[in-house]
Every structure is written in C-alpha cells, then in structure tokens.
Amino acid sequence: MLIPALDLIAGQVVRLQQGDFNRQTTYASDPLPLVQKYQDAGADWLHLVDLDGAKDPQQRQLALLQRLTAATSMKVQVGGGIRSVSDVEALLQSGVTRVVIGSLAVREPELVESWFQQFGAEAIVLALDVHIDAEGIARVATHGWQQTSTTTLNSIIERFLACGLKHVLCTDISRDGMLSGANTELYAALKRDYPTIELQASGGIATLADLEQLQAVQCDSAILGKSLLTGQFTLEEALLCWPNASSPA
C-alpha cells in the first residue's frame, strides 16, 4: 500500500528537512487540491502530519483536518503532538481512521498502552522515528526529533506487541526529506524480526526503484511525501510500480 503524505503548518502544505522547522519549504497554500489529486490517482489512504499540533497541541488544526477527512473517501491517519486521550478522541471523532502516536510511546508508554486497550490496535499507528548510532543500533527520537532517547527500536516494538501492536511507521531520520533512498536494510530486519507487524516505511524515497526495493524486502506500505511534491514520480506511476515489484528470492 502506498500512502501519500502531507505535512501541514497554518493550513499550508510544507516539508521540513529532517524535522527541522528552520529548513521548511512550502508547496501549497491549500492542501485540498492535493488531497483530491491523490484520491483521483487511486490512493486508499492519506497520511497527514499536523506540525502546528506537534509544536503545541493547543494549536492543533482540527478544523482543517475535519475539512480534509470530510472531502475524501480515502481513509486518513493523522499524527502530530498527540498527548492525551482527548486528543485521540477528537481526531477519531473528526473522521480520522488511525491516530499516529510518536515520542509519547517512549516517554509515557503506560498511557499509550491504555489507548490500545481503549481504542484497539487498528486505531493506532506507532511512529517510531530513529537515529542509527555508530554501532548500527536504532534508537527512538523524541521531542520532534530533537532528542535521541536510550530506548531502542526493538525494545519498544516488543513492549507494545504485548498489547496488540499492529501498525508501525518507521522513519530513518537521517534520510527524511533528503531523497537519498530508503533504508531497506532497516525495514528488512524489522519484517524478519516482527512478521506480524504492518510496516510503513518513511524517509528518503526518491525513485520507483526505491519502491521496488522496499517491496522486495516485504515492506507493507510506503509513505510518499517529498517525492510526490517535487515530481520525482507521480502517484499513478508509483501505484503501477508497487504491485509489480519483484519478491525476494
């Protein structure tokens, strides 16, 4: 499954390089035409990141998110600064299908575990964004990628598997917004170690060959952000490519 992504600040479509608000590019003043374009191309899911909400939950763009979910037949998953049960409830009530939880899963795992019990595993995506250290160990970043925790990617996955974790969106931060190619080795290892997880790859996807490589390591989904906004390929081309990628030998 290919999932087009839009990052939103003050109602505009933007991209940040490696999560840095000082390295922002604005691509559209209104996301709705892009949402309609992606739906028309054949996407089944849409990924939205509320960057205002990520910086300050009081500034969540809830009215915009409601407008976008109401305007599309695509299912929508939304992330960005979700820190309370009321945040989760407000998003689900606004028409969002899945809520994307980031660093809170590291900082307050017991709270997030309670949400799995309350809302079910299908309603939650864990966004585990990682820095990979010199020893090759993936450690989960927090606080909008500005801090790296001591928590390893594997340890947090194993913790949440116990409460039914199904959907994981994993970003190699060093590649995000850089169009440098996806970290297929990371995703291959995750699919090997945790075959029951529906894995969404994010960061660095720049070519149709990148998509073929992700499918070859049995990655379930790919998030397409900057690659679509900058015209590296069209969503129609990507959707044609994805089912035809070769399987591993």
C-alpha beads as a LAMMPS data file, in Angstrom:
LAMMPS data file: protein, C-alpha beads

249 atoms
248 bonds

1 atom types
1 bond types

-500.0 500.0 xlo xhi
-500.0 500.0 ylo yhi
-500.0 500.0 zlo zhi

Masses

1 110.0

Atoms # bond

1 1 1 0.000 0.000 0.000
2 1 1 1.316 3.422 -0.959
3 1 1 0.283 6.286 1.298
4 1 1 0.688 9.878 0.096
5 1 1 1.598 12.270 2.905
6 1 1 1.026 15.957 3.549
7 1 1 2.660 17.960 6.335
8 1 1 0.606 20.954 7.459
9 1 1 1.552 24.282 9.040
10 1 1 -1.008 27.096 9.324
11 1 1 -3.171 25.354 6.730
12 1 1 -0.355 25.126 4.187
13 1 1 1.442 22.084 2.781
14 1 1 5.095 22.140 3.783
15 1 1 8.116 19.874 4.098
16 1 1 10.820 20.005 6.727
17 1 1 14.256 18.541 6.172
18 1 1 14.994 16.050 8.963
19 1 1 12.258 17.586 11.119
20 1 1 13.936 20.997 11.294
21 1 1 11.424 23.878 11.350
22 1 1 14.199 26.187 10.135
23 1 1 14.501 24.124 6.944
24 1 1 10.936 24.488 5.726
25 1 1 9.679 24.569 2.148
26 1 1 6.070 25.499 1.370
27 1 1 4.463 23.616 -1.524
28 1 1 0.798 24.653 -1.459
29 1 1 -1.378 27.214 0.282
30 1 1 -4.309 24.787 0.420
31 1 1 -3.961 21.009 0.822
32 1 1 -7.420 20.150 -0.530
33 1 1 -6.475 20.093 -4.248
34 1 1 -3.606 17.716 -3.452
35 1 1 -5.904 15.509 -1.389
36 1 1 -8.304 15.326 -4.325
37 1 1 -5.432 14.663 -6.715
38 1 1 -4.178 11.739 -4.640
39 1 1 -7.676 10.312 -4.344
40 1 1 -8.209 10.576 -8.093
41 1 1 -4.895 8.787 -8.668
42 1 1 -6.184 5.790 -6.738
43 1 1 -4.775 6.051 -3.229
44 1 1 -6.750 4.315 -0.488
45 1 1 -5.021 6.021 2.450
46 1 1 -3.736 9.504 3.254
47 1 1 -1.164 10.421 5.914
48 1 1 -1.429 13.892 7.474
49 1 1 1.023 15.461 9.903
50 1 1 -0.197 18.432 11.916
51 1 1 3.063 20.250 12.583
52 1 1 1.306 23.046 14.451
53 1 1 -0.167 20.454 16.780
54 1 1 3.239 18.819 17.127
55 1 1 4.720 22.067 18.445
56 1 1 1.708 22.962 20.600
57 1 1 -1.373 20.724 21.000
58 1 1 -3.425 23.859 21.710
59 1 1 -2.745 24.906 18.107
60 1 1 -3.977 21.664 16.548
61 1 1 -5.509 22.290 13.111
62 1 1 -8.616 20.278 13.945
63 1 1 -10.976 22.256 11.730
64 1 1 -8.657 21.738 8.742
65 1 1 -8.307 18.042 9.482
66 1 1 -12.095 17.712 9.673
67 1 1 -12.459 19.522 6.357
68 1 1 -9.962 17.237 4.652
69 1 1 -11.353 13.968 6.008
70 1 1 -14.880 15.055 5.025
71 1 1 -13.743 15.870 1.496
72 1 1 -12.192 12.495 0.675
73 1 1 -13.185 8.852 0.515
74 1 1 -9.611 7.887 1.415
75 1 1 -9.020 6.626 4.916
76 1 1 -6.866 9.070 6.855
77 1 1 -4.210 8.653 9.517
78 1 1 -3.047 11.729 11.421
79 1 1 -0.064 12.466 13.640
80 1 1 1.409 15.468 15.367
81 1 1 1.614 16.181 19.088
82 1 1 -0.983 13.713 20.331
83 1 1 -0.516 13.711 24.100
84 1 1 -3.855 12.965 25.761
85 1 1 -6.845 10.704 25.445
86 1 1 -8.932 13.744 24.497
87 1 1 -6.552 14.352 21.550
88 1 1 -7.144 10.798 20.349
89 1 1 -10.900 11.056 20.807
90 1 1 -11.115 14.401 18.990
91 1 1 -9.257 13.054 15.969
92 1 1 -11.267 9.837 15.759
93 1 1 -14.500 11.815 16.095
94 1 1 -13.359 14.129 13.286
95 1 1 -13.304 11.242 10.824
96 1 1 -9.699 10.065 11.188
97 1 1 -9.326 6.275 10.948
98 1 1 -5.937 5.909 12.633
99 1 1 -4.119 8.137 15.092
100 1 1 -0.330 8.247 14.810
101 1 1 1.463 8.284 18.167
102 1 1 5.111 9.331 18.258
103 1 1 7.502 10.021 21.101
104 1 1 4.793 9.732 23.758
105 1 1 5.130 5.965 23.345
106 1 1 8.691 6.338 24.674
107 1 1 8.017 8.975 27.333
108 1 1 4.713 7.613 28.698
109 1 1 4.344 4.021 27.487
110 1 1 1.764 3.082 30.117
111 1 1 -0.544 5.835 28.871
112 1 1 -0.233 4.721 25.261
113 1 1 -0.778 1.100 26.276
114 1 1 -4.091 2.163 27.826
115 1 1 -5.108 3.647 24.454
116 1 1 -4.539 0.286 22.777
117 1 1 -6.973 -1.197 25.287
118 1 1 -9.493 1.632 24.882
119 1 1 -9.455 2.187 21.119
120 1 1 -7.986 -1.039 19.727
121 1 1 -4.800 -1.719 17.781
122 1 1 -6.383 -0.863 14.417
123 1 1 -6.895 2.747 15.535
124 1 1 -3.268 3.387 16.474
125 1 1 -0.048 3.664 14.473
126 1 1 3.197 3.903 16.401
127 1 1 5.545 6.329 14.644
128 1 1 8.983 5.157 15.705
129 1 1 11.480 7.594 14.224
130 1 1 15.063 6.553 14.702
131 1 1 18.634 7.714 14.748
132 1 1 21.036 4.880 13.963
133 1 1 24.218 5.056 16.021
134 1 1 27.774 4.111 15.070
135 1 1 27.151 0.529 16.220
136 1 1 24.119 0.246 13.953
137 1 1 21.602 0.337 16.811
138 1 1 18.364 2.182 16.037
139 1 1 17.322 4.439 18.927
140 1 1 13.986 6.206 19.008
141 1 1 13.998 10.002 18.800
142 1 1 11.680 12.187 20.886
143 1 1 10.646 15.843 21.177
144 1 1 10.139 16.391 17.455
145 1 1 13.351 14.516 16.616
146 1 1 15.424 16.992 18.599
147 1 1 16.421 14.409 21.212
148 1 1 17.500 10.787 20.951
149 1 1 16.370 8.513 23.757
150 1 1 18.231 5.489 25.078
151 1 1 15.231 3.366 24.062
152 1 1 15.967 1.019 21.190
153 1 1 13.531 0.461 18.344
154 1 1 13.359 -3.248 19.067
155 1 1 12.613 -2.836 22.763
156 1 1 9.663 -0.528 22.200
157 1 1 8.193 -2.754 19.483
158 1 1 8.456 -5.771 21.768
159 1 1 6.795 -3.888 24.616
160 1 1 3.801 -2.855 22.532
161 1 1 3.428 -6.215 20.799
162 1 1 2.198 -7.426 24.171
163 1 1 -0.847 -5.130 23.876
164 1 1 -1.596 -5.924 20.245
165 1 1 0.616 -3.543 18.248
166 1 1 -0.109 -3.943 14.535
167 1 1 0.848 -0.736 12.690
168 1 1 4.351 0.768 12.832
169 1 1 5.533 3.755 10.821
170 1 1 9.322 3.814 10.945
171 1 1 11.427 6.730 9.701
172 1 1 15.201 6.811 9.407
173 1 1 15.607 10.480 10.350
174 1 1 18.915 10.830 8.524
175 1 1 17.065 10.226 5.254
176 1 1 13.857 12.181 5.827
177 1 1 13.275 14.843 3.204
178 1 1 16.659 14.134 1.619
179 1 1 15.536 11.992 -1.374
180 1 1 18.573 9.806 -0.708
181 1 1 16.891 6.399 -0.905
182 1 1 15.081 4.353 1.710
183 1 1 16.888 2.354 4.396
184 1 1 15.832 -1.032 3.083
185 1 1 18.183 -2.876 5.454
186 1 1 16.301 -1.431 8.438
187 1 1 12.904 -2.475 7.085
188 1 1 14.118 -5.916 6.040
189 1 1 15.325 -6.543 9.590
190 1 1 12.046 -5.337 11.098
191 1 1 9.951 -7.575 8.819
192 1 1 12.215 -10.516 9.597
193 1 1 12.061 -9.993 13.367
194 1 1 8.404 -8.905 13.621
195 1 1 6.470 -10.524 10.760
196 1 1 3.040 -9.772 12.267
197 1 1 3.546 -6.002 12.086
198 1 1 2.135 -3.965 9.213
199 1 1 5.198 -1.836 8.493
200 1 1 5.062 1.627 6.915
201 1 1 8.416 2.833 5.564
202 1 1 9.158 6.547 5.555
203 1 1 12.113 8.706 4.661
204 1 1 14.326 9.058 1.613
205 1 1 12.110 7.525 -1.071
206 1 1 13.103 9.205 -4.323
207 1 1 12.665 6.763 -7.205
208 1 1 10.422 3.963 -8.375
209 1 1 13.410 1.658 -7.830
210 1 1 13.290 2.587 -4.139
211 1 1 9.710 1.332 -4.040
212 1 1 10.673 -1.901 -5.762
213 1 1 13.418 -2.442 -3.184
214 1 1 11.003 -1.864 -0.314
215 1 1 8.527 -4.345 -1.695
216 1 1 11.330 -6.825 -2.310
217 1 1 12.024 -6.861 1.451
218 1 1 8.274 -7.335 2.059
219 1 1 7.607 -3.878 3.453
220 1 1 3.853 -3.473 3.697
221 1 1 3.480 0.230 2.927
222 1 1 5.477 3.277 1.935
223 1 1 4.822 6.879 2.880
224 1 1 5.301 9.220 -0.081
225 1 1 5.841 12.862 0.794
226 1 1 8.539 14.957 -0.807
227 1 1 8.952 12.573 -3.745
228 1 1 5.416 13.387 -4.930
229 1 1 5.551 17.089 -4.109
230 1 1 8.767 17.571 -6.094
231 1 1 7.695 15.428 -9.046
232 1 1 10.221 12.621 -8.698
233 1 1 7.386 10.438 -9.965
234 1 1 3.602 10.586 -9.977
235 1 1 1.372 8.637 -7.644
236 1 1 -0.118 6.899 -10.701
237 1 1 3.366 5.713 -11.706
238 1 1 4.093 4.569 -8.174
239 1 1 0.850 2.616 -7.894
240 1 1 1.603 0.857 -11.173
241 1 1 5.082 0.035 -9.949
242 1 1 4.224 -1.230 -6.480
243 1 1 2.284 -4.426 -7.342
244 1 1 4.895 -5.392 -9.945
245 1 1 7.962 -5.140 -7.724
246 1 1 9.862 -8.392 -7.534
247 1 1 9.735 -10.628 -4.485
248 1 1 12.912 -11.701 -2.706
249 1 1 14.462 -14.914 -3.919

Bonds

1 1 1 2
2 1 2 3
3 1 3 4
4 1 4 5
5 1 5 6
6 1 6 7
7 1 7 8
8 1 8 9
9 1 9 10
10 1 10 11
11 1 11 12
12 1 12 13
13 1 13 14
14 1 14 15
15 1 15 16
16 1 16 17
17 1 17 18
18 1 18 19
19 1 19 20
20 1 20 21
21 1 21 22
22 1 22 23
23 1 23 24
24 1 24 25
25 1 25 26
26 1 26 27
27 1 27 28
28 1 28 29
29 1 29 30
30 1 30 31
31 1 31 32
32 1 32 33
33 1 33 34
34 1 34 35
35 1 35 36
36 1 36 37
37 1 37 38
38 1 38 39
39 1 39 40
40 1 40 41
41 1 41 42
42 1 42 43
43 1 43 44
44 1 44 45
45 1 45 46
46 1 46 47
47 1 47 48
48 1 48 49
49 1 49 50
50 1 50 51
51 1 51 52
52 1 52 53
53 1 53 54
54 1 54 55
55 1 55 56
56 1 56 57
57 1 57 58
58 1 58 59
59 1 59 60
60 1 60 61
61 1 61 62
62 1 62 63
63 1 63 64
64 1 64 65
65 1 65 66
66 1 66 67
67 1 67 68
68 1 68 69
69 1 69 70
70 1 70 71
71 1 71 72
72 1 72 73
73 1 73 74
74 1 74 75
75 1 75 76
76 1 76 77
77 1 77 78
78 1 78 79
79 1 79 80
80 1 80 81
81 1 81 82
82 1 82 83
83 1 83 84
84 1 84 85
85 1 85 86
86 1 86 87
87 1 87 88
88 1 88 89
89 1 89 90
90 1 90 91
91 1 91 92
92 1 92 93
93 1 93 94
94 1 94 95
95 1 95 96
96 1 96 97
97 1 97 98
98 1 98 99
99 1 99 100
100 1 100 101
101 1 101 102
102 1 102 103
103 1 103 104
104 1 104 105
105 1 105 106
106 1 106 107
107 1 107 108
108 1 108 109
109 1 109 110
110 1 110 111
111 1 111 112
112 1 112 113
113 1 113 114
114 1 114 115
115 1 115 116
116 1 116 117
117 1 117 118
118 1 118 119
119 1 119 120
120 1 120 121
121 1 121 122
122 1 122 123
123 1 123 124
124 1 124 125
125 1 125 126
126 1 126 127
127 1 127 128
128 1 128 129
129 1 129 130
130 1 130 131
131 1 131 132
132 1 132 133
133 1 133 134
134 1 134 135
135 1 135 136
136 1 136 137
137 1 137 138
138 1 138 139
139 1 139 140
140 1 140 141
141 1 141 142
142 1 142 143
143 1 143 144
144 1 144 145
145 1 145 146
146 1 146 147
147 1 147 148
148 1 148 149
149 1 149 150
150 1 150 151
151 1 151 152
152 1 152 153
153 1 153 154
154 1 154 155
155 1 155 156
156 1 156 157
157 1 157 158
158 1 158 159
159 1 159 160
160 1 160 161
161 1 161 162
162 1 162 163
163 1 163 164
164 1 164 165
165 1 165 166
166 1 166 167
167 1 167 168
168 1 168 169
169 1 169 170
170 1 170 171
171 1 171 172
172 1 172 173
173 1 173 174
174 1 174 175
175 1 175 176
176 1 176 177
177 1 177 178
178 1 178 179
179 1 179 180
180 1 180 181
181 1 181 182
182 1 182 183
183 1 183 184
184 1 184 185
185 1 185 186
186 1 186 187
187 1 187 188
188 1 188 189
189 1 189 190
190 1 190 191
191 1 191 192
192 1 192 193
193 1 193 194
194 1 194 195
195 1 195 196
196 1 196 197
197 1 197 198
198 1 198 199
199 1 199 200
200 1 200 201
201 1 201 202
202 1 202 203
203 1 203 204
204 1 204 205
205 1 205 206
206 1 206 207
207 1 207 208
208 1 208 209
209 1 209 210
210 1 210 211
211 1 211 212
212 1 212 213
213 1 213 214
214 1 214 215
215 1 215 216
216 1 216 217
217 1 217 218
218 1 218 219
219 1 219 220
220 1 220 221
221 1 221 222
222 1 222 223
223 1 223 224
224 1 224 225
225 1 225 226
226 1 226 227
227 1 227 228
228 1 228 229
229 1 229 230
230 1 230 231
231 1 231 232
232 1 232 233
233 1 233 234
234 1 234 235
235 1 235 236
236 1 236 237
237 1 237 238
238 1 238 239
239 1 239 240
240 1 240 241
241 1 241 242
242 1 242 243
243 1 243 244
244 1 244 245
245 1 245 246
246 1 246 247
247 1 247 248
248 1 248 249
